[in-house]
Amino acid sequence: MRVLLTGGTGYIGSHTAVALIDAGHQVTLLDNFANSKPTVLDRLSEITGVTMDFFEADVTDREAIDSVLAHRAFDAAIHFAAPKAVGESIARPLHYFNNGVGGTVTLLQAMDRRGIRNVVYSSSATVYGMSDELPFREDAPTEVINPYGRTKLMCEEILRDLRQSDERWNSIALRYFNPVGAHPSGLIGEDPQGVPANLMPFVAQVAVGRLPVLRIFGDDYPTPDGTGVRDYIHVMDLAEGHVAAVEHLATEPGHDVINLGTGNGISVLELVEAFERVAGVPIPTEVVGRRRGDGPASWADATKAGDVLGWTARRSLDEMVADAWRWQSQNPNGYPD
């Protein structure tokens, strides 16, 4: 298949590009470099031995998206392009709705004009909110508690309504839990702009000396050690889940929502201890107040992904840490400009 990846040079998009190439598919990348750098393209070529088609464009730009879709006879799109920080979404809700929802509508309209109606959507476990019905199953009630999660749920509903109105449309919304780690080569990985909003890159930057101390947002949650518990999944497992999803759409029409996670909850302190053990580097910590929008615990019931897609997360926490550390230690300042 030929697959368009919007946000294709971002953290998850770049790793998915590698997984698609490894699976024998052709890939075209689209990105505006809002949260990535052009260096990623060279790194992808080095890993895969393939120079992928690339278009620098914003997913909200109708004319640009039309031009890209006219370039190739695409079989499907995997839509990553959207901002993704909970805290930023609370501060800048209009930015999130314009890009997250508006960009999705613009892409879907352009796809419809070209007769491309298979799409895998990058959603999030954030849509489950702070429910205590753990582990989260796909049929659990949704309870969005921030604009970021609301954009994800709204786009899921758009895809569901689109399928109901026109059975030529096929889609899968993948609800990610917490992607971490990096490609084992150390050539691509997570390179957040500014202070990391997610735990693993924060820990890695402290380990490499880029940041002085890890801030732990609350140690008084109703969890075994008082710190937040999350389902951390290796980014390459996540990438392979996208391959399974886009291949599934080629033979099984319809719309579905599927969790991608390990089914295991890991606390902040457990992750820090694993990093210190695997990397052999001490991580100084400082407990601060809870962060607005964070819940105590979240982990997946990933049964459906196995049943529907034949996919299961395979990589361990130690592998997640080792690959994250390899990336950060080889690239202490992230991607070069």
N, C-alpha and C positions, 0 to 999 in steps of 0.2 A: 504493500500500500504506500501511497504518498500522503504524508501527514503534515499539516501545518501546525506548528507550535507557536501560539502567541505567548509573549513573555519567555521566549525560548532561550535567552541567554541568562535568565535568572537562576536562582539556586535549584529549584526543583525542575524547571524547564531544561536546563543544561544536562542534568543527570538523566532525564527522560529521553533527551536526544541520543545520548550514548546507548541507552537500553534499546531504543527503537532500531538504531543502526545495527547493534549486536543481533537483533532479531530478524534482520534482513529487510527492514523497511527503508523507504526514502523519506528524508526530512527536509522541510523548509522552516527556517526560523524567522520570527518577526519580534522585534523589541524596539523600545525607544531609549534604552539604557537609563531609565529612571532609577533603577535599582540594580544595575549590572554594568559591566565595562566591556569594551570591544575585545580586550585581551582574551575573553572567554572563547571567542571564535577560533583563535589560534590554538588554544588548549584543547578544544574539541577535535580539531583536525589532528592534533598530535596523538590523542587517545584512540581515535577511530580510524585514522588513515583516510578520512573522507572530508572533502571540502563541501560543507553544506551550503545550500542556497540561503542567503540572509537578506532581509529587508529591514531597514531602520524606519520604523513608522509607529505611530500612536494608534492604539486600538479604537480610540474615539474618533479618528479621522476617517470619515466615510470614503472620500476619494482615494485615500491611500490604501485602505483595506480592499476596495474594489479593484485597484490596480494589482495588488498582490494576488488576489484570488484569480485574476485573469491570466496570471503568469503560468500556472500549471493546472492540470486536471486533478485536483485534490480529491482523495477518497474520504478524508475526515479531518477534523481539527481537534486539537487538545488545547483548551483555553485556560491559560495560567494568568494572563496579563491583568493585574489588578494590585493596588496597594494592599498590605497585609498586616499592619500593626494595630493591635487593639487600642492601645493608648492614643496613637495618632488619630484613629478613627473617631474617638471621643472628642478630640480637640478640633478635628477637621472633617465633620460629617459630610459636608457638601462635596469635598474632594473625593471621598469614598463612594458616594452615590453616583457622582458623575463618571468616575472611572470604572468602578466595580459593576454597577448596573447599566449605566449608559454605554460603556464600552462593550458589554456583553450584547446588548440590543443591537448596537451598530454592527458587530461581527455577525450575529445571527441574520440580520437583514441582508447583509452582503452575501453570506453563504446561500441564503434562499434565492437571491437573484441569479446565482451561478449554479443552482441545483445541487449544492453540497449540503447534505442534511444528516450527517453523522458527526456528533460532537461529544467529547468527554470533557466534563466541566470540573474545574478545581474548586471544590467546596471545602468545608471545614467542620470539625467536631464542635466548633464554637456554637453551632446552631442548637446544641443541646442545652446550653446555658448552665445553670448551677443545680440541675436536677440531681437528686441523690439516688436515682434508680440506676445503679451501676451493676454490671457494665452497660454502656449505652448500646442498645440495638437500634437498627434503622427505623423501627416502628415506634420508638420512644417519642414522647411529646417533645416538640421543639420549644425553646424558651430563650430567644435571643436577648442578650443583655448589653449589647454595644452595637454601634453602627456597622462595624466590620462584619459581625455575625449576621446582622440584618441584611446586608448586601448579598451575602452568600445564600441565605434562605430565599430572598426575593428572586435570585437568579435560578435557584432550583425550581421555584414555582413557575417561572417563565418557561423553563424547559418542559415541565409537566403539562402546562397549558398548551404549549406549542404542539406536543405530541397528540393531545386530545383533539386539537383543531385540525391537524394534518398528519395522518399516519405515515407519511413519507419521512417524517422526522424521527431520528433515533438518537437517544442520549443516555449517558450515565453520569450522574453527579457523584464524585468520589469525595467522601467526607474524611479528610486527613485528620490524624491526631497530631503528633509532634515530630516532624521530620528532623533528623539530626545526622551527623556523620558527613562523609564525603566519598568521592570516588577513591578506590584504593590506590590509585596512582599518585594521589596528592596534588594532581594538576588542577582539579576543579573542586570547589567547596562553597561553604556559606560565607559570604563577604558582606555583612550588613553595613549600611552607610550610617555613620555616627555610632552612638552607644547602642549595643545590641539590645533588642527587645526580648529575645528568646534566650533560654538558659544556656544551652550548650555553647554557642559562640561566645557568650559572656565568660563562661568558665575557661574556654580555650584562650581568649584574649588575656585573661588574668594569668593563665599558665605561661604564656609567652612573654609576659611583661608589658603588654600594651595597655592594660588597665591595672590599677593597683590592688583592687579588692573586689570580691564578688558580693554584691548586695543580695541578700535573701529577703524576699518580700513576705514577711510574716512567718513566725514559727509557732503560732497558736491556733492553727487549723485543727479540726477534729480528724486528724490522721495519725498513724502510728508514731511518727516523730515530730508532729506539729507543722511540718513543711508541706507545701503543695505536692500532690501526686499526679503524675501525667503518664500517658502511654507514649513512650518514645519509640519511633520507628526509623530504621536506617533509610536514608534517602534513596539508596539503590533498590531496596525492597519496594519503596514507594514508586520509584520509576518503573519497576517491572510490573507493578499493579496497573499503571497506565497502559503499558503494552498489552496486558491481558484484557483491559477494558476496551481498547480500540479494536483489538482483534475480535472480541466478543460481538461488538456492534456490526461487524462485517457479515456475521451469520445469524445473529439473533436480534431482530428488530424490537423496538419498544423503548420505554423510558424506565430507568431504575435509579435508586440511590443506594450506595454501598460504602460501608466503612472500610478504611485502610488503616489498620493498627495491628499491634501485636497481641492485644488482649491482656497485657501485664501493666500494672501501675508501678511506677518508680518515683520515689520522692526526690526532692531537691538534694537532700543530704546524701541519699543513696547514690545519686548521679555524681555528686562531688567526690564521694569516697571512691567510686569506680574510676574516675578520672585520675585521682591521685595515685591509685594503685597501678593502673595500666600505663599512664604516662610517666610515673615516677617524679611528679612535680607537685609541690605543696600548693594548695589553693587557699589563700587567706579569705575569710568571709566576714561579713558584717550583717547582722539582722536589722532590718528596717521595717517600717510599717507595711501593712498589706497594700497591694496595688489595686486601684480601682478597676473593676471588671474581671478580676481573677476569682475563680472558685476554688474550693478545697481539693477536689479530686475529679479526674476524668480518665477513663480508659474504655477501650472498645470491646464489644462483642464482634469479633471478626469472622464469625461462622459463615455469614452470607457470602463474603468474598471468596471463600474456599468453595462453597457450593455452586455459586454462579460463575465465577471467573476461573476457578481452579488455581487460585493464588493464595499463598500463605507467606507471611513474613518469616524469613529464614535466618537473619543475622542477629547475633547476640548483642547485649549491651556492651560487652568488652570490644566487639568489633566496631560498634558505633563510636566508642571513645577512641579506639586506636586510629580509626580513619579520620576522625575529626582532628586529632592531635597531629597526625601526619600532615594533613592539609595546613593547619595553622602554623606548625613549626617550620614547614617549608616555605610558607607564605605569611610571615609574621605581620605584614601590613596589608594583607589581602592581595587582590589582583593589582598589578601595576597599571598606571594610567596609560 
